[in-house]
Amino acid sequence: MAELGYQSDPNDAQEQSFDPVPADEYPVVIEDSDYIPNKKGTGMILKLAYQIIDGPFKGKKLFENLNLENVNDQAVQISRRTLNAICVATGVAHVQDSAQLHGIPFMVDVRMKDSAEYGMQNVIKKHFAIDGPAPAIPAPAAPVAGTKATVGGRKKQAWEK
């Protein structure tokens, strides 16, 4: 038996659906990350949880695992290229902690994959900046009276406050 001391909230009874989203490009932020040993204990995986931040699938989650340490050199190379693309898309050149990548909007190209074990699921094929190359150090600019707001010299997107 586990003593929980939990009080339910009937106003927050909606469970999150993990149905895949259609293949398309989506604006996302990394909302969570974890660096854990792989199942075999032979390497480390960076687990990334994304949230779509705009459009009809706003709030939906996407997931990606990067084999940054693995006995399979090809898996490591692919994962490092992916992490590099994420860094370029977010404008974070040097990552000490994966939390540095959290909350920075960028785009992902999502495709569908049919897995015998899990059925249809999403696979992220590409990571890129929202409006071309991201600035090296994202710095929000203050809006000028009578003009549209900008962030880092570009037009402010709907999800940017």
Number of C-alpha atoms within 10 A of each C-alpha: 3 4 5 6 6 6 6 8 7 7 6 7 8 7 6 9 8 10 12 18 18 12 14 11 16 21 21 26 22 23 16 16 19 14 16 13 15 14 9 8 9 11 16 19 20 20 16 19 18 21 21 22 21 15 11 9 13 14 14 18 21 23 16 14 15 21 24 20 19 19 10 11 12 11 14 19 16 14 19 16 13 18 17 17 16 22 22 19 25 28 19 18 14 9 12 8 11 15 13 14 21 17 15 17 23 25 21 25 15 21 17 16 14 11 9 7 6 8 9 14 18 18 18 17 12 14 24 21 21 17 12 9 12 19 16 14 11 14 10 14 13 11 12 9 7 6 7 10 18 16 16 15 13 12 12 16 14 9 12 13 7
